[in-house]
Amino acid sequence: MKIRCITIDDEPPAIAQMEEYISRVPFLELIHTFDNGISAIEFLKENEIDLIFLDIEMEGFTGIQMLKVIKNKPFVILTTAYDQYAIQAFDLDVTDYLLKPISFERFFKSAEKIYDLMNEKKQPGISPVQNISSEEKNYIFVKTEYRMQRVDFKDILYIEGLKEYLIIKMITGRVITLQSFKHMEEMLPTSNFIRVHKSYMVAIDKIEFIERNRIKISDKLIPIGDTYKKVFYDTVGNKEQ
């Protein structure tokens, strides 16, 4: 599968870097480059594109303004030297947000994300606006402040609620995302993830031991709430002592 893309930036060195990066990714096909948003909008009226690499700060007509007027918007990855637009950008449904200077490793991860999302769209019997069932895949994407971050199920230790945020604690670090436990429970496979407290969800296969209604995972002792106790012990095959 080839991903047809264009890049829009008013700085020639930035366009040159994107051309070079795109040429190194086998599944990306660069169709055109533009130094302004107006020309790109006219091009999009007549041409079908899968992905736009779009700079935000451009003279006369910004990337944010362009996002607001594009109809039938393809996937969009923003490229910018400024991080203050992150929340506004995600409100406009961009897929990722690359801060300049952009490393090739970060660029490639972003391109892979688009590849995975396009493959999901092409799955037989699945609507383009639906996700593959969490039981059929081994990762999710969660929105952080600046990007959509891939989180592999096998890396998750536990998830902790902190007011309106969730902290996803992983083997390699953590991700903080603005969403509800209810939504997170819908995205994770029930075969391995279970709510154990109003503020905690755990990966069953990462539990080291259970003692006195507390769960030990890594260096964390997690309480088992009364509301969740019976379902938890039934699930792990133990009876409450």
Backbone as CSV, one residue per row, in Angstrom:
resi,resn,N_x,N_y,N_z,CA_x,CA_y,CA_z,C_x,C_y,C_z
1,MET,0.834,-1.197,0.000,0.000,0.000,0.000,0.868,1.246,0.000
2,LYS,0.564,2.178,-0.883,1.262,3.455,-0.946,0.380,4.556,-0.358
3,ILE,0.982,5.402,0.442,0.280,6.548,1.008,0.653,7.781,0.194
4,ARG,-0.325,8.326,-0.526,-0.093,9.500,-1.370,-0.112,10.743,-0.492
5,CYS,0.983,11.517,-0.537,1.076,12.657,0.384,1.566,13.914,-0.328
6,ILE,1.272,15.045,0.304,1.823,16.332,-0.116,2.423,16.982,1.123
7,THR,3.316,17.939,0.917,3.881,18.691,2.028,3.726,20.185,1.748
8,ILE,3.380,20.941,2.788,3.123,22.369,2.651,3.951,23.120,3.696
9,ASP,4.846,23.978,3.217,5.701,24.742,4.120,6.245,25.929,3.335
10,ASP,6.336,27.090,3.975,6.825,28.274,3.251,8.333,28.445,3.367
11,GLU,9.030,27.471,3.970,10.482,27.549,4.079,11.121,26.453,3.217
12,PRO,11.886,26.826,2.179,12.504,25.837,1.282,13.330,24.765,1.999
13,PRO,14.135,25.103,3.047,14.884,24.038,3.730,13.969,22.994,4.374
14,ALA,12.839,23.452,4.901,11.889,22.529,5.522,11.268,21.611,4.475
15,ILE,10.939,22.157,3.313,10.395,21.333,2.229,11.429,20.307,1.787
16,ALA,12.672,20.733,1.671,13.742,19.826,1.246,13.918,18.684,2.245
17,GLN,13.833,18.995,3.531,13.962,17.936,4.541,12.815,16.946,4.434
18,MET,11.592,17.438,4.259,10.457,16.546,4.149,10.557,15.680,2.890
19,GLU,11.019,16.262,1.788,11.210,15.470,0.570,12.203,14.339,0.815
20,GLU,13.280,14.640,1.509,14.305,13.638,1.788,13.775,12.548,2.702
21,TYR,13.059,12.938,3.760,12.488,11.962,4.698,11.478,11.060,3.994
22,ILE,10.597,11.665,3.212,9.563,10.891,2.510,10.200,9.887,1.559
23,SER,11.280,10.280,0.898,11.949,9.382,-0.061,12.544,8.153,0.621
24,ARG,12.773,8.227,1.923,13.379,7.121,2.671,12.341,6.142,3.231
25,VAL,11.063,6.462,3.097,10.000,5.596,3.615,9.312,4.902,2.436
26,PRO,9.435,3.605,2.301,8.934,2.886,1.111,7.444,3.039,0.850
27,PHE,6.651,3.181,1.899,5.198,3.223,1.697,4.663,4.644,1.523
28,LEU,5.531,5.668,1.513,5.109,7.040,1.246,5.408,7.418,-0.193
29,GLU,4.472,8.096,-0.830,4.663,8.594,-2.196,4.374,10.092,-2.215
30,LEU,5.405,10.888,-2.460,5.240,12.343,-2.498,4.656,12.750,-3.842
31,ILE,3.486,13.364,-3.811,2.794,13.770,-5.038,3.128,15.207,-5.425
32,HIS,3.258,16.077,-4.423,3.515,17.500,-4.728,3.988,18.204,-3.468
33,THR,4.706,19.305,-3.642,5.067,20.184,-2.528,4.510,21.581,-2.810
34,PHE,4.194,22.305,-1.735,3.632,23.652,-1.869,4.287,24.578,-0.855
35,ASP,4.443,25.850,-1.243,4.994,26.831,-0.312,3.916,27.753,0.260
36,ASN,2.632,27.435,-0.021,1.529,28.210,0.534,0.259,27.354,0.540
37,GLY,-0.645,27.691,1.454,-1.853,26.896,1.627,-2.888,27.077,0.537
38,ILE,-2.965,28.272,-0.059,-3.971,28.537,-1.084,-3.785,27.610,-2.282
39,SER,-2.558,27.498,-2.761,-2.278,26.622,-3.903,-2.607,25.173,-3.572
40,ALA,-2.314,24.785,-2.339,-2.590,23.405,-1.919,-4.093,23.133,-1.904
41,ILE,-4.886,24.082,-1.434,-6.341,23.903,-1.406,-6.889,23.726,-2.818
42,GLU,-6.408,24.513,-3.753,-6.841,24.368,-5.147,-6.465,22.996,-5.695
43,PHE,-5.270,22.525,-5.347,-4.819,21.198,-5.779,-5.719,20.109,-5.208
44,LEU,-6.089,20.242,-3.948,-6.897,19.215,-3.290,-8.314,19.123,-3.857
45,LYS,-8.788,20.189,-4.470,-10.118,20.150,-5.090,-10.164,19.176,-6.259
46,GLU,-9.015,18.963,-6.899,-8.974,18.136,-8.107,-8.209,16.830,-7.924
47,ASN,-7.579,16.642,-6.786,-6.711,15.475,-6.601,-6.986,14.793,-5.261
48,GLU,-6.945,13.479,-5.267,-7.180,12.701,-4.053,-5.856,12.402,-3.362
49,ILE,-5.755,12.805,-2.112,-4.522,12.654,-1.328,-4.854,11.936,-0.019
50,ASP,-3.920,11.112,0.456,-4.133,10.396,1.720,-3.631,11.166,2.933
51,LEU,-2.567,11.975,2.727,-1.879,12.567,3.874,-1.278,13.925,3.511
52,ILE,-1.405,14.877,4.450,-0.782,16.191,4.297,0.206,16.414,5.436
53,PHE,1.445,16.774,5.092,2.394,17.288,6.071,2.277,18.808,6.009
54,LEU,1.806,19.418,7.081,1.387,20.814,7.026,2.082,21.664,8.079
55,ASP,2.758,22.718,7.628,3.358,23.686,8.550,2.255,24.605,9.078
56,ILE,2.395,25.066,10.320,1.376,25.947,10.903,1.660,27.414,10.598
57,GLU,2.879,27.868,10.908,3.216,29.287,10.769,3.654,29.595,9.336
58,MET,2.679,30.029,8.510,2.986,30.421,7.135,2.437,31.815,6.881
59,GLU,3.144,32.564,6.083,2.750,33.952,5.799,1.414,34.001,5.076
60,GLY,0.522,34.878,5.553,-0.706,35.149,4.834,-1.842,34.194,5.139
61,PHE,-1.558,32.908,5.181,-2.609,31.909,5.361,-2.012,30.752,6.146
62,THR,-2.340,30.652,7.420,-1.681,29.685,8.294,-2.221,28.273,8.094
63,GLY,-1.478,27.317,8.632,-1.926,25.937,8.564,-3.234,25.723,9.306
64,ILE,-3.415,26.405,10.444,-4.664,26.287,11.198,-5.839,26.813,10.376
65,GLN,-5.650,27.945,9.707,-6.703,28.484,8.849,-7.033,27.511,7.722
66,MET,-6.007,26.889,7.178,-6.218,25.931,6.093,-7.031,24.731,6.576
67,LEU,-6.730,24.227,7.769,-7.465,23.084,8.305,-8.954,23.386,8.451
68,LYS,-9.279,24.646,8.734,-10.675,25.015,8.963,-11.493,25.078,7.675
69,VAL,-10.827,25.168,6.525,-11.580,25.317,5.275,-11.509,24.091,4.367
70,ILE,-10.605,23.151,4.653,-10.500,21.958,3.812,-11.743,21.085,3.986
71,LYS,-12.317,20.667,2.864,-13.431,19.725,2.887,-12.888,18.319,2.597
72,ASN,-13.551,17.299,3.155,-13.104,15.910,2.964,-11.618,15.778,3.288
73,LYS,-11.283,16.208,4.485,-9.891,16.307,4.906,-9.213,14.935,4.977
74,PRO,-8.023,14.794,4.372,-7.251,13.558,4.529,-6.581,13.534,5.900
75,PHE,-5.734,12.537,6.155,-4.930,12.558,7.370,-4.008,13.778,7.326
76,VAL,-3.774,14.378,8.486,-2.917,15.565,8.571,-1.887,15.373,9.680
77,ILE,-0.621,15.618,9.340,0.444,15.668,10.344,1.003,17.084,10.327
78,LEU,0.906,17.771,11.447,1.404,19.140,11.524,2.905,19.155,11.783
79,THR,3.590,20.079,11.143,5.035,20.263,11.347,5.259,21.718,11.727
80,THR,5.833,21.952,12.902,5.966,23.324,13.366,7.072,23.445,14.397
81,ALA,7.589,24.641,14.545,8.603,24.908,15.570,7.969,25.378,16.873
82,TYR,6.628,25.468,16.900,5.931,26.024,18.066,4.979,24.994,18.652
83,ASP,5.001,24.851,19.981,4.172,23.833,20.603,2.849,24.362,21.157
84,GLN,2.599,25.666,21.069,1.403,26.224,21.694,0.123,25.908,20.925
85,TYR,0.264,25.338,19.724,-0.916,25.042,18.922,-1.431,23.616,19.117
86,ALA,-0.803,22.840,19.980,-1.090,21.402,20.055,-2.562,21.110,20.328
87,ILE,-3.139,21.706,21.378,-4.516,21.409,21.736,-5.469,21.859,20.635
88,GLN,-5.247,23.055,20.093,-6.093,23.559,19.016,-6.019,22.640,17.800
89,ALA,-4.811,22.139,17.510,-4.628,21.266,16.358,-5.423,19.979,16.504
90,PHE,-5.371,19.364,17.684,-6.090,18.115,17.871,-7.596,18.329,17.874
91,ASP,-8.055,19.516,18.245,-9.476,19.834,18.127,-9.911,19.845,16.666
92,LEU,-8.955,20.040,15.767,-9.227,20.034,14.328,-8.922,18.669,13.705
93,ASP,-8.775,17.646,14.565,-8.640,16.247,14.129,-7.376,15.961,13.318
94,VAL,-6.267,16.560,13.702,-5.016,16.144,13.064,-4.582,14.826,13.691
95,THR,-3.764,14.078,12.971,-3.351,12.756,13.448,-2.082,12.816,14.285
96,ASP,-1.190,13.747,13.957,0.038,13.852,14.744,0.578,15.267,14.646
97,TYR,1.572,15.547,15.495,2.084,16.910,15.670,3.593,16.786,15.845
98,LEU,4.348,17.185,14.822,5.801,17.046,14.845,6.452,18.401,15.126
99,LEU,7.254,18.447,16.177,7.948,19.685,16.516,9.305,19.752,15.822
100,LYS,9.569,20.874,15.148,10.865,21.095,14.508,11.914,21.450,15.556
101,PRO,13.162,21.042,15.392,13.672,20.213,14.300,13.183,18.768,14.433
102,ILE,12.788,18.186,13.321,12.174,16.861,13.312,13.235,15.808,13.004
103,SER,13.362,14.843,13.878,14.297,13.742,13.614,13.645,12.747,12.668
104,PHE,14.436,12.001,11.926,13.867,11.002,11.027,13.147,9.909,11.809
105,GLU,13.680,9.535,12.969,13.043,8.488,13.783,11.623,8.904,14.164
106,ARG,11.461,10.150,14.606,10.125,10.636,14.982,9.220,10.732,13.764
107,PHE,9.777,11.175,12.635,9.009,11.255,11.392,8.507,9.871,10.984
108,PHE,9.386,8.870,11.076,9.031,7.524,10.645,7.921,6.943,11.535
109,LYS,8.000,7.187,12.832,6.960,6.701,13.735,5.609,7.310,13.373
110,SER,5.619,8.580,13.019,4.387,9.255,12.629,3.832,8.671,11.330
111,ALA,4.715,8.401,10.385,4.289,7.800,9.116,3.726,6.401,9.342
112,GLU,4.351,5.633,10.226,3.857,4.288,10.557,2.453,4.354,11.146
113,LYS,2.206,5.362,11.939,0.887,5.539,12.546,-0.183,5.695,11.458
114,ILE,0.129,6.502,10.443,-0.805,6.685,9.328,-1.009,5.362,8.595
115,TYR,0.077,4.632,8.393,-0.008,3.340,7.700,-0.947,2.398,8.459
116,ASP,-0.795,2.326,9.777,-1.649,1.457,10.590,-3.112,1.904,10.517
117,LEU,-3.350,3.206,10.593,-4.721,3.709,10.552,-5.375,3.434,9.196
118,MET,-4.620,3.551,8.125,-5.174,3.282,6.801,-5.464,1.799,6.618
119,ASN,-4.623,0.953,7.187,-4.889,-0.486,7.133,-6.165,-0.831,7.891
120,GLU,-6.391,-0.170,9.021,-7.609,-0.397,9.786,-8.832,-0.018,8.959
121,LYS,-8.736,1.069,8.214,-9.854,1.505,7.381,-10.203,0.486,6.304
122,LYS,-9.167,-0.208,5.820,-9.366,-1.132,4.713,-9.827,-2.523,5.145
123,GLN,-9.936,-2.774,6.477,-10.362,-4.085,6.950,-11.778,-4.370,6.475
124,PRO,-12.039,-5.550,5.895,-13.381,-5.893,5.403,-14.423,-5.813,6.512
125,GLY,-15.569,-5.191,6.181,-16.678,-5.151,7.111,-16.556,-4.122,8.201
126,ILE,-15.521,-3.319,8.177,-15.327,-2.313,9.218,-15.492,-0.926,8.621
127,SER,-16.331,-0.137,9.222,-16.547,1.220,8.746,-15.279,2.046,8.906
128,PRO,-14.993,2.993,7.969,-13.806,3.824,8.089,-13.733,4.614,9.391
129,VAL,-14.853,4.851,10.051,-14.814,5.628,11.283,-14.737,4.758,12.527
130,GLN,-14.659,3.418,12.328,-14.574,2.527,13.464,-13.163,2.032,13.666
131,ASN,-12.841,1.656,14.907,-11.559,1.042,15.209,-11.698,-0.462,15.192
132,ILE,-10.619,-1.164,14.895,-10.613,-2.599,15.044,-10.813,-2.932,16.507
133,SER,-11.538,-3.998,16.795,-11.773,-4.406,18.172,-10.468,-4.509,18.937
134,SER,-10.510,-4.098,20.206,-9.308,-4.165,21.036,-8.847,-5.596,21.230
135,GLU,-9.740,-6.585,21.017,-9.344,-7.974,21.161,-8.558,-8.446,19.937
136,GLU,-8.596,-7.686,18.824,-7.974,-8.119,17.588,-6.635,-7.437,17.330
137,LYS,-6.293,-6.429,18.095,-5.027,-5.750,17.895,-4.281,-5.669,19.217
138,ASN,-3.044,-5.220,19.173,-2.225,-5.248,20.383,-1.730,-3.868,20.796
139,TYR,-2.440,-2.826,20.421,-2.048,-1.467,20.772,-3.241,-0.537,20.650
140,ILE,-3.097,0.643,21.216,-4.050,1.731,21.014,-3.258,3.012,20.778
141,PHE,-3.930,4.038,20.268,-3.360,5.375,20.203,-4.113,6.252,21.195
142,VAL,-3.377,6.998,22.015,-4.008,7.915,22.968,-3.490,9.324,22.712
143,LYS,-4.369,10.285,22.925,-4.014,11.684,22.680,-3.278,12.242,23.889
144,THR,-2.059,12.714,23.691,-1.332,13.431,24.720,-1.357,14.908,24.345
145,GLU,-0.619,15.728,25.064,-0.690,17.171,24.811,-0.237,17.538,23.404
146,TYR,0.780,16.841,22.889,1.363,17.252,21.626,1.182,16.259,20.485
147,ARG,0.711,15.060,20.761,0.687,14.050,19.693,-0.296,12.937,20.015
148,MET,-0.513,12.070,19.033,-1.207,10.814,19.262,-0.130,9.768,19.516
149,GLN,-0.115,9.200,20.696,0.953,8.301,21.126,0.494,6.850,21.051
150,ARG,1.296,6.015,20.401,0.993,4.586,20.377,1.384,3.965,21.725
151,VAL,0.475,3.120,22.251,0.730,2.406,23.504,0.459,0.922,23.247
152,ASP,1.481,0.099,23.374,1.330,-1.345,23.192,0.777,-1.977,24.457
153,PHE,-0.202,-2.868,24.307,-0.817,-3.506,25.466,0.216,-4.212,26.345
154,LYS,1.185,-4.864,25.716,2.169,-5.657,26.462,3.042,-4.788,27.378
155,ASP,3.094,-3.481,27.115,3.934,-2.581,27.919,3.200,-1.966,29.105
156,ILE,1.877,-2.083,29.141,1.100,-1.416,30.191,1.188,-2.207,31.498
157,LEU,1.520,-1.515,32.578,1.530,-2.111,33.916,0.189,-1.844,34.613
158,TYR,-0.185,-0.571,34.695,-1.468,-0.199,35.293,-1.830,1.206,34.812
159,ILE,-3.065,1.586,35.082,-3.552,2.912,34.704,-4.132,3.560,35.947
160,GLU,-3.703,4.772,36.218,-4.131,5.492,37.414,-4.912,6.740,37.030
161,GLY,-6.055,6.959,37.684,-6.859,8.142,37.437,-6.405,9.301,38.305
162,LEU,-6.302,10.482,37.700,-5.905,11.682,38.427,-6.811,12.817,37.964
163,LYS,-7.924,13.007,38.681,-8.961,13.965,38.292,-9.457,13.604,36.893
164,GLU,-9.354,14.529,35.931,-9.863,14.214,34.600,-8.825,13.540,33.704
165,TYR,-7.630,13.304,34.219,-6.560,12.684,33.437,-6.360,11.224,33.821
166,LEU,-5.779,10.457,32.909,-5.338,9.101,33.191,-3.826,9.040,32.993
167,ILE,-3.149,8.369,33.913,-1.705,8.123,33.782,-1.530,6.656,33.409
168,ILE,-1.028,6.407,32.217,-0.772,5.043,31.771,0.671,4.710,32.126
169,LYS,0.841,3.882,33.138,2.180,3.502,33.581,2.631,2.282,32.786
170,MET,3.782,2.433,32.123,4.288,1.377,31.259,5.669,0.921,31.716
171,ILE,6.122,-0.169,31.155,7.455,-0.678,31.464,8.512,0.366,31.123
172,THR,8.270,1.114,30.053,9.264,2.055,29.536,9.047,3.500,29.989
173,GLY,8.010,3.762,30.775,7.746,5.139,31.180,6.271,5.335,31.444
174,ARG,5.749,6.508,31.098,4.330,6.754,31.307,3.803,7.738,30.269
175,VAL,2.481,7.691,30.061,1.791,8.604,29.166,0.617,9.195,29.937
176,ILE,0.430,10.495,29.845,-0.696,11.160,30.489,-1.690,11.588,29.407
177,THR,-2.948,11.210,29.572,-3.941,11.500,28.546,-5.223,12.017,29.190
178,LEU,-5.913,12.885,28.482,-7.161,13.471,28.963,-8.329,12.642,28.438
179,GLN,-8.815,11.708,29.248,-9.981,10.911,28.886,-10.486,10.166,30.112
180,SER,-11.612,9.486,29.959,-12.262,8.830,31.093,-11.850,7.366,31.195
181,PHE,-12.026,6.812,32.394,-11.805,5.379,32.582,-12.764,4.577,31.707
182,LYS,-13.995,5.049,31.585,-14.989,4.330,30.781,-14.497,4.142,29.353
183,HIS,-13.970,5.211,28.768,-13.461,5.118,27.405,-12.254,4.196,27.330
184,MET,-11.378,4.274,28.321,-10.193,3.419,28.338,-10.591,1.952,28.459
185,GLU,-11.576,1.660,29.296,-12.037,0.275,29.445,-12.581,-0.268,28.130
186,GLU,-13.211,0.589,27.350,-13.751,0.162,26.056,-12.643,-0.152,25.061
187,MET,-11.489,0.503,25.201,-10.399,0.317,24.239,-9.496,-0.865,24.577
188,LEU,-9.437,-1.259,25.841,-8.509,-2.307,26.253,-9.190,-3.676,26.267
189,PRO,-8.457,-4.740,25.947,-9.049,-6.091,25.948,-9.377,-6.552,27.362
190,THR,-10.601,-7.025,27.541,-11.041,-7.475,28.864,-10.335,-8.761,29.299
191,SER,-9.680,-9.431,28.370,-8.981,-10.665,28.712,-7.790,-10.417,29.643
192,ASN,-7.263,-9.180,29.672,-6.078,-8.933,30.498,-6.142,-7.665,31.337
193,PHE,-7.113,-6.782,31.084,-7.174,-5.526,31.828,-8.470,-5.448,32.627
194,ILE,-8.353,-5.066,33.896,-9.517,-5.063,34.763,-9.464,-3.881,35.724
195,ARG,-10.600,-3.280,35.961,-10.730,-2.187,36.928,-10.730,-2.790,38.323
196,VAL,-9.915,-2.278,39.226,-9.831,-2.812,40.583,-10.157,-1.764,41.650
197,HIS,-10.331,-0.533,41.218,-10.544,0.576,42.152,-11.078,1.737,41.325
198,LYS,-11.748,2.683,41.966,-12.255,3.829,41.202,-11.125,4.606,40.535
199,SER,-9.894,4.440,41.044,-8.757,5.180,40.494,-7.718,4.299,39.816
200,TYR,-7.984,2.985,39.678,-6.962,2.106,39.106,-7.551,1.018,38.200
201,MET,-6.824,0.753,37.133,-7.044,-0.404,36.277,-5.689,-1.085,36.132
202,VAL,-5.661,-2.420,36.118,-4.377,-3.117,36.081,-4.321,-4.119,34.941
203,ALA,-3.077,-4.426,34.529,-2.825,-5.529,33.601,-2.650,-6.791,34.447
204,ILE,-3.520,-7.762,34.263,-3.504,-8.962,35.101,-2.171,-9.687,35.000
205,ASP,-1.599,-9.745,33.800,-0.350,-10.502,33.630,0.866,-9.794,34.225
206,LYS,0.682,-8.570,34.746,1.803,-7.859,35.377,1.731,-7.908,36.908
207,ILE,0.700,-8.565,37.448,0.555,-8.654,38.906,1.632,-9.577,39.479
208,GLU,2.377,-9.086,40.464,3.406,-9.895,41.120,2.815,-10.700,42.272
209,PHE,1.962,-10.052,43.081,1.242,-10.790,44.118,0.036,-9.979,44.574
210,ILE,-0.889,-10.675,45.269,-2.088,-10.055,45.838,-2.082,-10.380,47.335
211,GLU,-2.189,-9.346,48.153,-2.121,-9.564,49.594,-2.922,-8.483,50.308
212,ARG,-3.814,-8.937,51.204,-4.606,-7.998,52.010,-5.325,-6.957,51.143
213,ASN,-5.941,-7.453,50.082,-6.691,-6.603,49.162,-5.832,-5.489,48.550
214,ARG,-4.580,-5.829,48.340,-3.677,-4.930,47.620,-2.942,-5.731,46.553
215,ILE,-2.664,-5.058,45.453,-1.991,-5.678,44.312,-0.604,-5.075,44.179
216,LYS,0.393,-5.910,44.001,1.764,-5.421,43.786,2.109,-5.545,42.311
217,ILE,2.383,-4.417,41.675,2.847,-4.364,40.291,4.046,-3.436,40.246
218,SER,5.168,-3.945,39.784,6.404,-3.163,39.758,6.677,-2.652,41.177
219,ASP,6.823,-1.344,41.340,7.095,-0.803,42.685,5.853,-0.176,43.310
220,LYS,4.669,-0.557,42.803,3.419,0.074,43.222,2.513,-0.915,43.947
221,LEU,1.962,-0.509,45.088,0.915,-1.249,45.775,-0.417,-0.581,45.455
222,ILE,-1.320,-1.334,44.829,-2.584,-0.789,44.347,-3.735,-1.372,45.162
223,PRO,-4.589,-0.532,45.732,-5.704,-1.050,46.544,-6.802,-1.659,45.668
224,ILE,-7.479,-2.667,46.227,-8.641,-3.254,45.561,-9.879,-2.676,46.233
225,GLY,-10.677,-1.932,45.499,-11.857,-1.299,46.069,-12.974,-2.294,46.315
226,ASP,-13.817,-2.022,47.310,-14.909,-2.929,47.657,-15.845,-3.177,46.474
227,THR,-16.094,-2.150,45.686,-17.013,-2.276,44.558,-16.498,-3.259,43.515
228,TYR,-15.180,-3.380,43.386,-14.579,-4.180,42.321,-14.029,-5.523,42.821
229,LYS,-14.123,-5.759,44.133,-13.448,-6.892,44.755,-13.922,-8.241,44.215
230,LYS,-15.232,-8.475,44.194,-15.747,-9.782,43.802,-15.382,-10.124,42.353
231,VAL,-15.607,-9.162,41.455,-15.302,-9.418,40.040,-13.813,-9.673,39.839
232,PHE,-12.982,-8.920,40.558,-11.538,-9.103,40.424,-11.113,-10.498,40.863
233,TYR,-11.539,-10.920,42.082,-11.112,-12.226,42.584,-11.684,-13.367,41.739
234,ASP,-12.910,-13.188,41.239,-13.483,-14.204,40.339,-12.660,-14.309,39.065
235,THR,-12.188,-13.159,38.574,-11.440,-13.129,37.322,-10.076,-13.797,37.470
236,VAL,-9.372,-13.524,38.548,-8.024,-14.087,38.717,-8.067,-15.482,39.313
237,GLY,-9.278,-15.984,39.629,-9.395,-17.360,40.088,-9.093,-17.573,41.550
238,ASN,-9.192,-16.511,42.349,-8.944,-16.622,43.778,-10.198,-16.208,44.544
239,LYS,-10.328,-16.697,45.743,-11.411,-16.293,46.622,-10.876,-15.325,47.663
240,GLU,-11.701,-14.374,48.013,-11.306,-13.413,49.032,-11.087,-14.130,50.364
241,GLN,-10.000,-13.776,51.013,-9.683,-14.394,52.300,-10.386,-13.652,53.413
